[in-house]
Amino acid sequence: MKILLKAKVGDEFQDLIVSPYKRGLARLTIGEFSFICKIADLKSALTSVEEYLKANAEKKSTRAYKVGDVVDLLPVRGDKGRVLARAPDGRVVLFSKDTQPEEGKPVKALIVVAKPTYYIARPVGEHDER
């Protein structure tokens, strides 16, 4: 069973899908983002999604990075133990193996490779920015 909700954000509507995941858990999917929460916490999760959508309503979700762009990223640990991030256009941002940033800590990064399905970035310090 899936429940489809329409959330008005700014002048447009976003599809929000709520579906059962496991006992006591639900999966929330909006656009390319999906996360799991306790059913008991569904109301606060929906509030968080609403706040996120309002905060990001003016940002273009299809903004593609170019080689040489210095961008802000939030690194997370991937399935295979590698640190990665997600670009606004949905592509994965990989970090070179010798420059793995700390996960969960926002970092500025220089895009060094831009491919149709992914980016490769190198974390930069304040003195390295262009």
C-alpha positions in Angstrom: 0.0 0.0 0.0 1.2 3.5 -0.8 -0.2 6.8 0.1 0.4 9.7 -2.3 0.2 13.2 -0.8 0.5 16.5 -2.6 2.5 19.1 -0.7 2.3 22.7 -1.9 5.7 24.4 -1.8 5.8 27.9 -3.1 3.8 27.9 -6.3 4.3 24.2 -7.1 3.1 20.9 -5.8 5.5 18.1 -4.8 4.6 14.4 -4.6 5.2 12.8 -1.2 4.8 9.0 -1.1 4.3 7.2 2.3 4.6 3.4 2.2 5.1 0.7 4.9 8.6 -0.4 5.3 8.9 -2.9 8.1 7.0 -3.4 11.3 6.5 0.0 12.9 8.4 1.8 10.1 7.4 3.8 7.1 9.3 5.0 4.0 8.9 8.6 2.9 9.8 9.4 -0.6 9.8 12.9 -2.1 11.4 13.4 -5.5 14.8 11.6 -5.5 15.0 11.6 -1.7 13.8 8.7 0.4 14.1 8.0 4.2 12.7 5.7 6.8 11.1 6.8 10.1 9.0 5.3 12.9 5.3 5.4 12.2 4.9 7.1 15.6 7.3 9.8 14.4 5.5 10.3 11.1 4.0 13.7 12.0 7.4 15.2 13.0 9.1 13.6 9.9 6.5 15.3 7.6 7.1 18.6 9.4 10.8 18.2 8.8 10.2 17.4 5.1 8.0 20.5 4.8 10.7 22.7 6.4 13.3 21.2 4.1 11.1 21.8 1.0 10.4 25.4 2.0 14.1 26.1 2.6 15.1 24.6 -0.7 12.1 25.8 -2.8 14.1 28.6 -4.5 17.1 26.5 -5.2 17.3 24.8 -8.6 17.3 21.0 -8.1 18.7 20.5 -11.6 21.8 22.7 -11.1 24.8 20.8 -12.6 28.3 21.3 -11.4 31.2 22.1 -13.8 34.8 21.2 -13.4 36.4 23.9 -11.3 33.3 24.7 -9.2 33.9 25.0 -5.5 30.8 23.6 -3.8 29.5 22.9 -0.3 28.8 19.2 0.3 27.7 17.0 3.2 29.7 13.8 3.0 28.1 10.5 4.2 29.3 7.0 4.4 28.2 4.8 1.4 27.2 1.2 1.3 30.8 0.0 0.6 32.4 2.2 3.2 33.4 5.0 0.9 32.6 8.6 1.7 30.3 10.3 -0.9 27.8 13.1 -1.2 24.8 13.9 -3.4 24.7 16.8 -5.9 21.6 18.9 -6.4 21.0 17.3 -9.8 21.0 13.8 -8.2 24.4 12.6 -9.3 26.8 11.0 -6.7 29.8 13.0 -5.7 32.8 10.7 -5.1 36.0 11.8 -3.3 39.4 10.7 -4.4 40.7 7.9 -2.1 43.6 10.0 -0.8 41.3 12.9 0.2 38.4 11.3 2.1 36.6 14.0 4.2 35.1 13.4 7.5 31.5 12.1 7.2 28.7 14.2 8.5 30.8 17.4 8.6 30.0 19.9 5.8 33.0 20.5 3.5 33.9 22.7 0.6 35.1 20.7 -2.4 36.5 21.4 -5.8 34.9 19.5 -8.7 37.7 17.9 -10.6 35.8 15.4 -12.9 32.2 15.8 -14.2 30.7 12.7 -15.8 27.1 12.1 -16.9 26.4 9.9 -13.8 28.8 11.2 -11.2 31.3 13.8 -10.1 34.7 13.4 -8.5 35.7 16.1 -6.0 38.6 17.1 -3.8 38.1 18.8 -0.4 39.6 22.2 -0.3 40.6 24.5 2.6 39.8 28.2 2.7 43.3 29.0 1.2 42.7 26.6 -1.8 39.5 28.2 -3.1 39.5 29.9 -6.5 
